[in-house]
Amino acid sequence: MTGRVVLVVGGTGVIGGAVVERLRAEGAVAVAASRSGRAGLVLDARDDASVGAGISTLLEEHVRQVG
């Protein structure tokens, strides 16, 4: 997973948090997203505009880390 950027929607929950930790342990840049704002990225998967804005933010802020 080294060098990959992964978005985990629901990344602040118990399962999502474990997924984020595992991905990071495997070398990925794992970005947690949630509606609550407790994550690194605010994203509401039920709202197209929120998803678009979240992906744009992800690309701007995190893809540069690996590329």
N, C-alpha and C positions, 0 to 999 in steps of 0.2 A: 504493500500500500504506500510505500515511500514515494513522495512526490505527488500524490493525488489529493485533490480537495474534495471533501465529502460534506454534503449538507444533510443534517439529521433533523427532520421535522419532528417536534415533540422531544427534542433533545434534553429537556429539563426534567422529564419524568424518570421514573425508576428504570424502565427498560431503555428509553432513549439515552439516559445518562450513561448507562452501562455500555451501550453501543458506541457513544462518543469516546469513552475511556479506552475501549478496546481498539477502535480505529487509530486513536492517537498512539497507543502502545505499539501498533503495527507500522507507525511512521507516517500516517496520513495527517493532513491538516483537516481535522474534523470540526465543523462549525455547527453548534447547536442552534436551533431555531424554535421559537415558541410564540404563541399569541400574547403571553403574559408580559413579555419584555424581560423575563429573568434570564434569558439566554443571550448569547452573543449576537443574535440576529432576531429582530421582531418580524414575524411572518405569520399570517393567518391563511392557512391552506384553503380555506373556504372562499377566499376573496382573490379574484384574478389580479387585481391591481396590486394587492399586497404581495402576491407571489412574484409578480414582475419586478416590483421594487426590491424585494428581498434578494432575488437572483442578481439584479444589477449591483446591489451592494456587495453581495458575495464576490462577484467577479472583480469589482473595483478594489476591494480591500484584501481579498485572500488569494486570488489567483496569482498576483504579483509575488507572493511569498515563495511560490514554487517555480515560477517561470521567469 
